[in-house]
Amino acid sequence: MELPVTAFIVHVEIRVKIGTEKQFLRRAQEHRKNVLSNEPKCRCFDISVEESAPQNFRLYEVYDDLEAFKNHLATEYMAQYRADSEPWVKDRKITKASLHNIDQ
C-alpha cells in the first residue's frame, strides 16, 4: 500500500560568503515574513543557522502540495529575495521531498 502525499517539503542549504551572514539572515527573515503572510498554503518556513559555521543556513519549507510551491516560486517577492541575496550566496543546494504522514 502506497501512503498518500500529505505535503511538499523543500529543504534549502545555503552557504554565504564570510562577513555577509547578518545581511543574509535579515533578508531571509524578511522573505520568510512575506511568505507566511501571503501564502496560506505554506505551512512552515523555518530558518536555521549552523552553530559551528554561521555562514551555513538551512531553510525548511512545507507547502500543502507541489502546486503551492510552484506558486511560491512565481511570486514577485521570491524573485526580489533571490536578486537581493545572490551577491552574498556562495552556494545553494535544494532538496525536494514528499511528506507521507498517515495521521493527517
Secondary structure as UniProt FT lines:
FT   STRAND          7..16
FT   TURN            18..19
FT   HELIX           21..38
FT   TURN            40..41
FT   STRAND          42..49
FT   TURN            51..52
FT   TURN            54..55
FT   STRAND          56..63
FT   HELIX           66..73
FT   HELIX           76..85
FT   HELIX           86..88
FT   STRAND          89..99
FT   TURN            102..103
//
